[in-house]
Amino acid sequence: MKNLLSRFRKDESGATAIEYGLIAVLIGVAIIAGATALGTTLNSTFQGVADNPNLGAGAGAGGDAGGDAGGDAGGAGASGG
């Protein structure tokens, strides 16, 4: 019986399992905190776009015009060659 208690006192496998459990909980908390922060940032970004839909349209129109011109030039080169 004395030998059994001595072995039980020296056994550290339970402590290791608890440590791994605590690490898993900390990782979970970090993931939840990061997802919450990312969600808040995305929400404010999309809300800004919803509040000012014409703000992005001006920049997009310039980009589309440049893309169309490049596409036409590329198309003419492909047809000519």
PyMOL Python script that loads the backbone (N, CA, C, O; Angstrom):
from pymol import cmd

cmd.read_pdbstr("""\
ATOM      1  N   MET A   1       0.827  -1.192   0.000  1.00  0.00           N
ATOM      2  CA  MET A   1       0.000   0.000   0.000  1.00  0.00           C
ATOM      3  C   MET A   1       0.874   1.259   0.000  1.00  0.00           C
ATOM      4  O   MET A   1       0.574   2.236  -0.687  1.00  0.00           O
ATOM      5  N   LYS A   2       1.954   1.220   0.779  1.00  0.00           N
ATOM      6  CA  LYS A   2       2.871   2.356   0.837  1.00  0.00           C
ATOM      7  C   LYS A   2       3.532   2.573  -0.518  1.00  0.00           C
ATOM      8  O   LYS A   2       3.750   3.708  -0.940  1.00  0.00           O
ATOM      9  N   ASN A   3       3.842   1.488  -1.186  1.00  0.00           N
ATOM     10  CA  ASN A   3       4.457   1.561  -2.509  1.00  0.00           C
ATOM     11  C   ASN A   3       3.471   2.174  -3.518  1.00  0.00           C
ATOM     12  O   ASN A   3       3.877   2.959  -4.374  1.00  0.00           O
ATOM     13  N   LEU A   4       2.207   1.828  -3.424  1.00  0.00           N
ATOM     14  CA  LEU A   4       1.189   2.355  -4.322  1.00  0.00           C
ATOM     15  C   LEU A   4       1.038   3.868  -4.152  1.00  0.00           C
ATOM     16  O   LEU A   4       0.952   4.591  -5.145  1.00  0.00           O
ATOM     17  N   LEU A   5       1.004   4.355  -2.911  1.00  0.00           N
ATOM     18  CA  LEU A   5       0.896   5.787  -2.654  1.00  0.00           C
ATOM     19  C   LEU A   5       2.132   6.535  -3.148  1.00  0.00           C
ATOM     20  O   LEU A   5       2.028   7.648  -3.665  1.00  0.00           O
ATOM     21  N   SER A   6       3.283   5.925  -2.986  1.00  0.00           N
ATOM     22  CA  SER A   6       4.521   6.551  -3.442  1.00  0.00           C
ATOM     23  C   SER A   6       4.518   6.689  -4.965  1.00  0.00           C
ATOM     24  O   SER A   6       4.897   7.728  -5.505  1.00  0.00           O
ATOM     25  N   ARG A   7       4.090   5.637  -5.641  1.00  0.00           N
ATOM     26  CA  ARG A   7       4.011   5.686  -7.100  1.00  0.00           C
ATOM     27  C   ARG A   7       2.992   6.719  -7.569  1.00  0.00           C
ATOM     28  O   ARG A   7       3.229   7.429  -8.547  1.00  0.00           O
ATOM     29  N   PHE A   8       1.869   6.805  -6.879  1.00  0.00           N
ATOM     30  CA  PHE A   8       0.822   7.753  -7.234  1.00  0.00           C
ATOM     31  C   PHE A   8       1.318   9.195  -7.079  1.00  0.00           C
ATOM     32  O   PHE A   8       0.994  10.054  -7.899  1.00  0.00           O
ATOM     33  N   ARG A   9       2.084   9.455  -6.057  1.00  0.00           N
ATOM     34  CA  ARG A   9       2.603  10.789  -5.806  1.00  0.00           C
ATOM     35  C   ARG A   9       3.622  11.196  -6.871  1.00  0.00           C
ATOM     36  O   ARG A   9       3.711  12.375  -7.214  1.00  0.00           O
ATOM     37  N   LYS A  10       4.387  10.247  -7.397  1.00  0.00           N
ATOM     38  CA  LYS A  10       5.415  10.547  -8.392  1.00  0.00           C
ATOM     39  C   LYS A  10       4.866  10.593  -9.817  1.00  0.00           C
ATOM     40  O   LYS A  10       5.537  11.084 -10.725  1.00  0.00           O
ATOM     41  N   ASP A  11       3.659  10.087 -10.013  1.00  0.00           N
ATOM     42  CA  ASP A  11       3.072  10.040 -11.354  1.00  0.00           C
ATOM     43  C   ASP A  11       2.684  11.450 -11.793  1.00  0.00           C
ATOM     44  O   ASP A  11       1.921  12.135 -11.112  1.00  0.00           O
ATOM     45  N   GLU A  12       3.217  11.872 -12.937  1.00  0.00           N
ATOM     46  CA  GLU A  12       2.956  13.223 -13.437  1.00  0.00           C
ATOM     47  C   GLU A  12       2.136  13.215 -14.722  1.00  0.00           C
ATOM     48  O   GLU A  12       1.990  14.261 -15.355  1.00  0.00           O
ATOM     49  N   SER A  13       1.607  12.086 -15.118  1.00  0.00           N
ATOM     50  CA  SER A  13       0.859  12.039 -16.378  1.00  0.00           C
ATOM     51  C   SER A  13      -0.422  12.852 -16.292  1.00  0.00           C
ATOM     52  O   SER A  13      -0.827  13.442 -17.293  1.00  0.00           O
ATOM     53  N   GLY A  14      -1.066  12.907 -15.158  1.00  0.00           N
ATOM     54  CA  GLY A  14      -2.269  13.724 -14.999  1.00  0.00           C
ATOM     55  C   GLY A  14      -1.965  15.200 -15.111  1.00  0.00           C
ATOM     56  O   GLY A  14      -2.736  15.958 -15.699  1.00  0.00           O
ATOM     57  N   ALA A  15      -0.840  15.610 -14.548  1.00  0.00           N
ATOM     58  CA  ALA A  15      -0.440  17.019 -14.629  1.00  0.00           C
ATOM     59  C   ALA A  15      -0.161  17.408 -16.077  1.00  0.00           C
ATOM     60  O   ALA A  15      -0.494  18.517 -16.497  1.00  0.00           O
ATOM     61  N   THR A  16       0.441  16.511 -16.836  1.00  0.00           N
ATOM     62  CA  THR A  16       0.727  16.787 -18.234  1.00  0.00           C
ATOM     63  C   THR A  16      -0.571  16.943 -19.017  1.00  0.00           C
ATOM     64  O   THR A  16      -0.685  17.839 -19.853  1.00  0.00           O
ATOM     65  N   ALA A  17      -1.540  16.089 -18.758  1.00  0.00           N
ATOM     66  CA  ALA A  17      -2.828  16.185 -19.446  1.00  0.00           C
ATOM     67  C   ALA A  17      -3.518  17.510 -19.117  1.00  0.00           C
ATOM     68  O   ALA A  17      -4.121  18.134 -19.990  1.00  0.00           O
ATOM     69  N   ILE A  18      -3.429  17.927 -17.877  1.00  0.00           N
ATOM     70  CA  ILE A  18      -4.033  19.206 -17.481  1.00  0.00           C
ATOM     71  C   ILE A  18      -3.326  20.360 -18.180  1.00  0.00           C
ATOM     72  O   ILE A  18      -3.976  21.315 -18.605  1.00  0.00           O
ATOM     73  N   GLU A  19      -2.018  20.285 -18.302  1.00  0.00           N
ATOM     74  CA  GLU A  19      -1.273  21.345 -18.987  1.00  0.00           C
ATOM     75  C   GLU A  19      -1.681  21.435 -20.454  1.00  0.00           C
ATOM     76  O   GLU A  19      -1.882  22.529 -20.980  1.00  0.00           O
ATOM     77  N   TYR A  20      -1.804  20.281 -21.115  1.00  0.00           N
ATOM     78  CA  TYR A  20      -2.239  20.290 -22.503  1.00  0.00           C
ATOM     79  C   TYR A  20      -3.657  20.830 -22.623  1.00  0.00           C
ATOM     80  O   TYR A  20      -3.969  21.530 -23.587  1.00  0.00           O
ATOM     81  N   GLY A  21      -4.503  20.524 -21.680  1.00  0.00           N
ATOM     82  CA  GLY A  21      -5.856  21.055 -21.681  1.00  0.00           C
ATOM     83  C   GLY A  21      -5.871  22.566 -21.536  1.00  0.00           C
ATOM     84  O   GLY A  21      -6.633  23.251 -22.218  1.00  0.00           O
ATOM     85  N   LEU A  22      -5.035  23.085 -20.655  1.00  0.00           N
ATOM     86  CA  LEU A  22      -4.949  24.538 -20.479  1.00  0.00           C
ATOM     87  C   LEU A  22      -4.413  25.220 -21.735  1.00  0.00           C
ATOM     88  O   LEU A  22      -4.883  26.296 -22.104  1.00  0.00           O
ATOM     89  N   ILE A  23      -3.446  24.609 -22.385  1.00  0.00           N
ATOM     90  CA  ILE A  23      -2.914  25.167 -23.631  1.00  0.00           C
ATOM     91  C   ILE A  23      -4.006  25.202 -24.693  1.00  0.00           C
ATOM     92  O   ILE A  23      -4.138  26.189 -25.417  1.00  0.00           O
ATOM     93  N   ALA A  24      -4.793  24.122 -24.791  1.00  0.00           N
ATOM     94  CA  ALA A  24      -5.877  24.082 -25.768  1.00  0.00           C
ATOM     95  C   ALA A  24      -6.918  25.168 -25.482  1.00  0.00           C
ATOM     96  O   ALA A  24      -7.439  25.792 -26.406  1.00  0.00           O
ATOM     97  N   VAL A  25      -7.214  25.390 -24.207  1.00  0.00           N
ATOM     98  CA  VAL A  25      -8.174  26.438 -23.842  1.00  0.00           C
ATOM     99  C   VAL A  25      -7.626  27.809 -24.213  1.00  0.00           C
ATOM    100  O   VAL A  25      -8.366  28.644 -24.735  1.00  0.00           O
ATOM    101  N   LEU A  26      -6.362  28.056 -23.959  1.00  0.00           N
ATOM    102  CA  LEU A  26      -5.758  29.344 -24.302  1.00  0.00           C
ATOM    103  C   LEU A  26      -5.761  29.580 -25.809  1.00  0.00           C
ATOM    104  O   LEU A  26      -6.017  30.694 -26.267  1.00  0.00           O
ATOM    105  N   ILE A  27      -5.476  28.535 -26.572  1.00  0.00           N
ATOM    106  CA  ILE A  27      -5.515  28.669 -28.030  1.00  0.00           C
ATOM    107  C   ILE A  27      -6.941  28.967 -28.488  1.00  0.00           C
ATOM    108  O   ILE A  27      -7.143  29.796 -29.376  1.00  0.00           O
ATOM    109  N   GLY A  28      -7.917  28.309 -27.899  1.00  0.00           N
ATOM    110  CA  GLY A  28      -9.308  28.568 -28.242  1.00  0.00           C
ATOM    111  C   GLY A  28      -9.717  29.993 -27.938  1.00  0.00           C
ATOM    112  O   GLY A  28     -10.410  30.626 -28.735  1.00  0.00           O
ATOM    113  N   VAL A  29      -9.295  30.500 -26.794  1.00  0.00           N
ATOM    114  CA  VAL A  29      -9.612  31.880 -26.421  1.00  0.00           C
ATOM    115  C   VAL A  29      -8.958  32.858 -27.400  1.00  0.00           C
ATOM    116  O   VAL A  29      -9.568  33.856 -27.784  1.00  0.00           O
ATOM    117  N   ALA A  30      -7.722  32.572 -27.800  1.00  0.00           N
ATOM    118  CA  ALA A  30      -7.034  33.442 -28.751  1.00  0.00           C
ATOM    119  C   ALA A  30      -7.743  33.438 -30.104  1.00  0.00           C
ATOM    120  O   ALA A  30      -7.860  34.485 -30.740  1.00  0.00           O
ATOM    121  N   ILE A  31      -8.213  32.286 -30.545  1.00  0.00           N
ATOM    122  CA  ILE A  31      -8.922  32.200 -31.820  1.00  0.00           C
ATOM    123  C   ILE A  31     -10.236  32.979 -31.751  1.00  0.00           C
ATOM    124  O   ILE A  31     -10.585  33.703 -32.684  1.00  0.00           O
ATOM    125  N   ILE A  32     -10.952  32.828 -30.653  1.00  0.00           N
ATOM    126  CA  ILE A  32     -12.215  33.547 -30.493  1.00  0.00           C
ATOM    127  C   ILE A  32     -11.977  35.061 -30.469  1.00  0.00           C
ATOM    128  O   ILE A  32     -12.719  35.819 -31.093  1.00  0.00           O
ATOM    129  N   ALA A  33     -10.941  35.494 -29.751  1.00  0.00           N
ATOM    130  CA  ALA A  33     -10.636  36.926 -29.682  1.00  0.00           C
ATOM    131  C   ALA A  33     -10.255  37.463 -31.059  1.00  0.00           C
ATOM    132  O   ALA A  33     -10.688  38.551 -31.441  1.00  0.00           O
ATOM    133  N   GLY A  34      -9.453  36.716 -31.800  1.00  0.00           N
ATOM    134  CA  GLY A  34      -9.058  37.148 -33.142  1.00  0.00           C
ATOM    135  C   GLY A  34     -10.232  37.196 -34.097  1.00  0.00           C
ATOM    136  O   GLY A  34     -10.350  38.133 -34.887  1.00  0.00           O
ATOM    137  N   ALA A  35     -11.099  36.205 -34.036  1.00  0.00           N
ATOM    138  CA  ALA A  35     -12.273  36.190 -34.912  1.00  0.00           C
ATOM    139  C   ALA A  35     -13.211  37.335 -34.578  1.00  0.00           C
ATOM    140  O   ALA A  35     -13.808  37.930 -35.476  1.00  0.00           O
ATOM    141  N   THR A  36     -13.348  37.650 -33.303  1.00  0.00           N
ATOM    142  CA  THR A  36     -14.200  38.770 -32.897  1.00  0.00           C
ATOM    143  C   THR A  36     -13.637  40.087 -33.418  1.00  0.00           C
ATOM    144  O   THR A  36     -14.383  40.922 -33.930  1.00  0.00           O
ATOM    145  N   ALA A  37     -12.333  40.275 -33.290  1.00  0.00           N
ATOM    146  CA  ALA A  37     -11.706  41.509 -33.780  1.00  0.00           C
ATOM    147  C   ALA A  37     -11.830  41.617 -35.293  1.00  0.00           C
ATOM    148  O   ALA A  37     -12.118  42.691 -35.821  1.00  0.00           O
ATOM    149  N   LEU A  38     -11.615  40.511 -35.987  1.00  0.00           N
ATOM    150  CA  LEU A  38     -11.736  40.512 -37.442  1.00  0.00           C
ATOM    151  C   LEU A  38     -13.177  40.798 -37.859  1.00  0.00           C
ATOM    152  O   LEU A  38     -13.414  41.548 -38.806  1.00  0.00           O
ATOM    153  N   GLY A  39     -14.133  40.204 -37.157  1.00  0.00           N
ATOM    154  CA  GLY A  39     -15.539  40.444 -37.461  1.00  0.00           C
ATOM    155  C   GLY A  39     -15.929  41.893 -37.265  1.00  0.00           C
ATOM    156  O   GLY A  39     -16.686  42.449 -38.060  1.00  0.00           O
ATOM    157  N   THR A  40     -15.418  42.507 -36.215  1.00  0.00           N
ATOM    158  CA  THR A  40     -15.711  43.914 -35.959  1.00  0.00           C
ATOM    159  C   THR A  40     -15.134  44.795 -37.063  1.00  0.00           C
ATOM    160  O   THR A  40     -15.793  45.726 -37.527  1.00  0.00           O
ATOM    161  N   THR A  41     -13.920  44.505 -37.478  1.00  0.00           N
ATOM    162  CA  THR A  41     -13.281  45.277 -38.542  1.00  0.00           C
ATOM    163  C   THR A  41     -14.035  45.124 -39.861  1.00  0.00           C
ATOM    164  O   THR A  41     -14.278  46.105 -40.563  1.00  0.00           O
ATOM    165  N   LEU A  42     -14.402  43.888 -40.191  1.00  0.00           N
ATOM    166  CA  LEU A  42     -15.147  43.663 -41.427  1.00  0.00           C
ATOM    167  C   LEU A  42     -16.511  44.335 -41.387  1.00  0.00           C
ATOM    168  O   LEU A  42     -16.966  44.892 -42.386  1.00  0.00           O
ATOM    169  N   ASN A  43     -17.157  44.279 -40.238  1.00  0.00           N
ATOM    170  CA  ASN A  43     -18.461  44.911 -40.103  1.00  0.00           C
ATOM    171  C   ASN A  43     -18.360  46.414 -40.344  1.00  0.00           C
ATOM    172  O   ASN A  43     -19.190  46.983 -41.052  1.00  0.00           O
ATOM    173  N   SER A  44     -17.357  47.057 -39.765  1.00  0.00           N
ATOM    174  CA  SER A  44     -17.211  48.501 -39.965  1.00  0.00           C
ATOM    175  C   SER A  44     -16.848  48.826 -41.412  1.00  0.00           C
ATOM    176  O   SER A  44     -17.281  49.850 -41.941  1.00  0.00           O
ATOM    177  N   THR A  45     -16.057  47.965 -42.060  1.00  0.00           N
ATOM    178  CA  THR A  45     -15.699  48.190 -43.458  1.00  0.00           C
ATOM    179  C   THR A  45     -16.925  48.098 -44.353  1.00  0.00           C
ATOM    180  O   THR A  45     -17.152  48.978 -45.182  1.00  0.00           O
ATOM    181  N   PHE A  46     -17.715  47.049 -44.196  1.00  0.00           N
ATOM    182  CA  PHE A  46     -18.901  46.884 -45.018  1.00  0.00           C
ATOM    183  C   PHE A  46     -19.951  47.948 -44.709  1.00  0.00           C
ATOM    184  O   PHE A  46     -20.692  48.364 -45.599  1.00  0.00           O
ATOM    185  N   GLN A  47     -20.018  48.383 -43.471  1.00  0.00           N
ATOM    186  CA  GLN A  47     -20.948  49.447 -43.120  1.00  0.00           C
ATOM    187  C   GLN A  47     -20.543  50.745 -43.802  1.00  0.00           C
ATOM    188  O   GLN A  47     -21.400  51.501 -44.260  1.00  0.00           O
ATOM    189  N   GLY A  48     -19.244  51.006 -43.872  1.00  0.00           N
ATOM    190  CA  GLY A  48     -18.761  52.192 -44.571  1.00  0.00           C
ATOM    191  C   GLY A  48     -19.085  52.151 -46.052  1.00  0.00           C
ATOM    192  O   GLY A  48     -19.436  53.177 -46.635  1.00  0.00           O
ATOM    193  N   VAL A  49     -18.973  50.983 -46.669  1.00  0.00           N
ATOM    194  CA  VAL A  49     -19.318  50.837 -48.082  1.00  0.00           C
ATOM    195  C   VAL A  49     -20.824  51.020 -48.272  1.00  0.00           C
ATOM    196  O   VAL A  49     -21.255  51.641 -49.242  1.00  0.00           O
ATOM    197  N   ALA A  50     -21.625  50.481 -47.349  1.00  0.00           N
ATOM    198  CA  ALA A  50     -23.073  50.621 -47.452  1.00  0.00           C
ATOM    199  C   ALA A  50     -23.513  52.068 -47.263  1.00  0.00           C
ATOM    200  O   ALA A  50     -24.473  52.512 -47.893  1.00  0.00           O
ATOM    201  N   ASP A  51     -22.823  52.800 -46.409  1.00  0.00           N
ATOM    202  CA  ASP A  51     -23.174  54.190 -46.161  1.00  0.00           C
ATOM    203  C   ASP A  51     -22.790  55.099 -47.332  1.00  0.00           C
ATOM    204  O   ASP A  51     -23.474  56.090 -47.588  1.00  0.00           O
ATOM    205  N   ASN A  52     -21.728  54.784 -48.031  1.00  0.00           N
ATOM    206  CA  ASN A  52     -21.230  55.612 -49.137  1.00  0.00           C
ATOM    207  C   ASN A  52     -21.015  54.754 -50.380  1.00  0.00           C
ATOM    208  O   ASN A  52     -19.864  54.508 -50.742  1.00  0.00           O
ATOM    209  N   PRO A  53     -22.056  54.295 -51.042  1.00  0.00           N
ATOM    210  CA  PRO A  53     -21.861  53.405 -52.196  1.00  0.00           C
ATOM    211  C   PRO A  53     -21.214  54.113 -53.384  1.00  0.00           C
ATOM    212  O   PRO A  53     -20.575  53.455 -54.205  1.00  0.00           O
ATOM    213  N   ASN A  54     -21.359  55.438 -53.501  1.00  0.00           N
ATOM    214  CA  ASN A  54     -20.773  56.167 -54.630  1.00  0.00           C
ATOM    215  C   ASN A  54     -19.285  56.432 -54.450  1.00  0.00           C
ATOM    216  O   ASN A  54     -18.593  56.777 -55.408  1.00  0.00           O
ATOM    217  N   LEU A  55     -18.797  56.273 -53.240  1.00  0.00           N
ATOM    218  CA  LEU A  55     -17.378  56.523 -52.972  1.00  0.00           C
ATOM    219  C   LEU A  55     -16.506  55.549 -53.745  1.00  0.00           C
ATOM    220  O   LEU A  55     -15.497  55.959 -54.320  1.00  0.00           O
ATOM    221  N   GLY A  56     -16.860  54.293 -53.774  1.00  0.00           N
ATOM    222  CA  GLY A  56     -16.072  53.287 -54.487  1.00  0.00           C
ATOM    223  C   GLY A  56     -16.336  53.278 -55.977  1.00  0.00           C
ATOM    224  O   GLY A  56     -15.504  52.768 -56.728  1.00  0.00           O
ATOM    225  N   ALA A  57     -17.456  53.818 -56.444  1.00  0.00           N
ATOM    226  CA  ALA A  57     -17.803  53.767 -57.862  1.00  0.00           C
ATOM    227  C   ALA A  57     -16.867  54.619 -58.708  1.00  0.00           C
ATOM    228  O   ALA A  57     -16.546  54.239 -59.834  1.00  0.00           O
ATOM    229  N   GLY A  58     -16.425  55.757 -58.194  1.00  0.00           N
ATOM    230  CA  GLY A  58     -15.525  56.620 -58.955  1.00  0.00           C
ATOM    231  C   GLY A  58     -14.186  55.957 -59.201  1.00  0.00           C
ATOM    232  O   GLY A  58     -13.645  56.041 -60.303  1.00  0.00           O
ATOM    233  N   ALA A  59     -13.654  55.309 -58.205  1.00  0.00           N
ATOM    234  CA  ALA A  59     -12.370  54.637 -58.359  1.00  0.00           C
ATOM    235  C   ALA A  59     -12.510  53.427 -59.269  1.00  0.00           C
ATOM    236  O   ALA A  59     -11.605  53.139 -60.053  1.00  0.00           O
ATOM    237  N   GLY A  60     -13.627  52.716 -59.181  1.00  0.00           N
ATOM    238  CA  GLY A  60     -13.831  51.532 -59.999  1.00  0.00           C
ATOM    239  C   GLY A  60     -14.001  51.875 -61.470  1.00  0.00           C
ATOM    240  O   GLY A  60     -13.560  51.117 -62.335  1.00  0.00           O
ATOM    241  N   ALA A  61     -14.634  53.008 -61.769  1.00  0.00           N
ATOM    242  CA  ALA A  61     -14.849  53.395 -63.158  1.00  0.00           C
ATOM    243  C   ALA A  61     -13.519  53.671 -63.845  1.00  0.00           C
ATOM    244  O   ALA A  61     -13.326  53.280 -64.996  1.00  0.00           O
ATOM    245  N   GLY A  62     -12.606  54.334 -63.159  1.00  0.00           N
ATOM    246  CA  GLY A  62     -11.295  54.604 -63.744  1.00  0.00           C
ATOM    247  C   GLY A  62     -10.522  53.323 -63.995  1.00  0.00           C
ATOM    248  O   GLY A  62      -9.845  53.182 -65.014  1.00  0.00           O
ATOM    249  N   GLY A  63     -10.625  52.402 -63.072  1.00  0.00           N
ATOM    250  CA  GLY A  63      -9.928  51.133 -63.233  1.00  0.00           C
ATOM    251  C   GLY A  63     -10.504  50.308 -64.368  1.00  0.00           C
ATOM    252  O   GLY A  63      -9.762  49.632 -65.080  1.00  0.00           O
ATOM    253  N   ASP A  64     -11.823  50.354 -64.547  1.00  0.00           N
ATOM    254  CA  ASP A  64     -12.453  49.594 -65.609  1.00  0.00           C
ATOM    255  C   ASP A  64     -12.096  50.156 -66.976  1.00  0.00           C
ATOM    256  O   ASP A  64     -11.884  49.403 -67.926  1.00  0.00           O
ATOM    257  N   ALA A  65     -12.032  51.473 -67.076  1.00  0.00           N
ATOM    258  CA  ALA A  65     -11.709  52.095 -68.358  1.00  0.00           C
ATOM    259  C   ALA A  65     -10.307  51.693 -68.786  1.00  0.00           C
ATOM    260  O   ALA A  65     -10.076  51.393 -69.957  1.00  0.00           O
ATOM    261  N   GLY A  66      -9.378  51.685 -67.855  1.00  0.00           N
ATOM    262  CA  GLY A  66      -8.013  51.281 -68.180  1.00  0.00           C
ATOM    263  C   GLY A  66      -7.948  49.812 -68.579  1.00  0.00           C
ATOM    264  O   GLY A  66      -7.198  49.435 -69.480  1.00  0.00           O
ATOM    265  N   GLY A  67      -8.727  49.003 -67.910  1.00  0.00           N
ATOM    266  CA  GLY A  67      -8.729  47.578 -68.219  1.00  0.00           C
ATOM    267  C   GLY A  67      -9.311  47.304 -69.577  1.00  0.00           C
ATOM    268  O   GLY A  67      -8.837  46.413 -70.283  1.00  0.00           O
ATOM    269  N   ASP A  68     -10.355  48.067 -69.974  1.00  0.00           N
ATOM    270  CA  ASP A  68     -10.976  47.877 -71.278  1.00  0.00           C
ATOM    271  C   ASP A  68     -10.032  48.270 -72.391  1.00  0.00           C
ATOM    272  O   ASP A  68      -9.957  47.590 -73.414  1.00  0.00           O
ATOM    273  N   ALA A  69      -9.308  49.365 -72.202  1.00  0.00           N
ATOM    274  CA  ALA A  69      -8.373  49.818 -73.228  1.00  0.00           C
ATOM    275  C   ALA A  69      -7.273  48.788 -73.428  1.00  0.00           C
ATOM    276  O   ALA A  69      -6.887  48.499 -74.560  1.00  0.00           O
ATOM    277  N   GLY A  70      -6.774  48.242 -72.345  1.00  0.00           N
ATOM    278  CA  GLY A  70      -5.731  47.232 -72.453  1.00  0.00           C
ATOM    279  C   GLY A  70      -6.260  45.961 -73.108  1.00  0.00           C
ATOM    280  O   GLY A  70      -5.550  45.293 -73.860  1.00  0.00           O
ATOM    281  N   GLY A  71      -7.503  45.640 -72.816  1.00  0.00           N
ATOM    282  CA  GLY A  71      -8.089  44.436 -73.390  1.00  0.00           C
ATOM    283  C   GLY A  71      -8.297  44.581 -74.891  1.00  0.00           C
ATOM    284  O   GLY A  71      -8.112  43.622 -75.640  1.00  0.00           O
ATOM    285  N   ASP A  72      -8.686  45.788 -75.338  1.00  0.00           N
ATOM    286  CA  ASP A  72      -8.893  46.024 -76.764  1.00  0.00           C
ATOM    287  C   ASP A  72      -7.572  45.929 -77.514  1.00  0.00           C
ATOM    288  O   ASP A  72      -7.506  45.342 -78.594  1.00  0.00           O
ATOM    289  N   ALA A  73      -6.540  46.498 -76.951  1.00  0.00           N
ATOM    290  CA  ALA A  73      -5.242  46.465 -77.595  1.00  0.00           C
ATOM    291  C   ALA A  73      -4.741  45.031 -77.707  1.00  0.00           C
ATOM    292  O   ALA A  73      -4.187  44.626 -78.729  1.00  0.00           O
ATOM    293  N   GLY A  74      -4.948  44.273 -76.635  1.00  0.00           N
ATOM    294  CA  GLY A  74      -4.521  42.881 -76.656  1.00  0.00           C
ATOM    295  C   GLY A  74      -5.308  42.063 -77.671  1.00  0.00           C
ATOM    296  O   GLY A  74      -4.770  41.179 -78.337  1.00  0.00           O
ATOM    297  N   GLY A  75      -6.607  42.382 -77.771  1.00  0.00           N
ATOM    298  CA  GLY A  75      -7.453  41.666 -78.725  1.00  0.00           C
ATOM    299  C   GLY A  75      -7.036  41.959 -80.161  1.00  0.00           C
ATOM    300  O   GLY A  75      -7.032  41.058 -81.001  1.00  0.00           O
ATOM    301  N   ALA A  76      -6.685  43.213 -80.451  1.00  0.00           N
ATOM    302  CA  ALA A  76      -6.285  43.575 -81.802  1.00  0.00           C
ATOM    303  C   ALA A  76      -4.972  42.879 -82.172  1.00  0.00           C
ATOM    304  O   ALA A  76      -4.777  42.442 -83.306  1.00  0.00           O
ATOM    305  N   GLY A  77      -4.096  42.790 -81.200  1.00  0.00           N
ATOM    306  CA  GLY A  77      -2.818  42.126 -81.484  1.00  0.00           C
ATOM    307  C   GLY A  77      -3.017  40.637 -81.750  1.00  0.00           C
ATOM    308  O   GLY A  77      -2.337  40.053 -82.593  1.00  0.00           O
ATOM    309  N   ALA A  78      -3.947  40.035 -81.030  1.00  0.00           N
ATOM    310  CA  ALA A  78      -4.186  38.613 -81.224  1.00  0.00           C
ATOM    311  C   ALA A  78      -4.847  38.355 -82.568  1.00  0.00           C
ATOM    312  O   ALA A  78      -4.556  37.351 -83.218  1.00  0.00           O
ATOM    313  N   SER A  79      -5.743  39.257 -82.999  1.00  0.00           N
ATOM    314  CA  SER A  79      -6.419  39.075 -84.270  1.00  0.00           C
ATOM    315  C   SER A  79      -5.472  39.311 -85.452  1.00  0.00           C
ATOM    316  O   SER A  79      -5.539  38.641 -86.482  1.00  0.00           O
ATOM    317  N   GLY A  80      -4.587  40.297 -85.253  1.00  0.00           N
ATOM    318  CA  GLY A  80      -3.666  40.636 -86.339  1.00  0.00           C
ATOM    319  C   GLY A  80      -2.586  39.600 -86.508  1.00  0.00           C
ATOM    320  O   GLY A  80      -1.994  39.501 -87.583  1.00  0.00           O
ATOM    321  N   GLY A  81      -2.299  38.791 -85.433  1.00  0.00           N
ATOM    322  CA  GLY A  81      -1.158  37.873 -85.516  1.00  0.00           C
ATOM    323  C   GLY A  81      -1.524  36.535 -85.824  1.00  0.00           C
ATOM    324  O   GLY A  81      -0.659  35.665 -85.923  1.00  0.00           O
TER     325      GLY A  81
END
""", "prot")
cmd.dss("prot")
cmd.show_as("cartoon", "prot")
cmd.util.cbc("prot")
cmd.orient("prot")
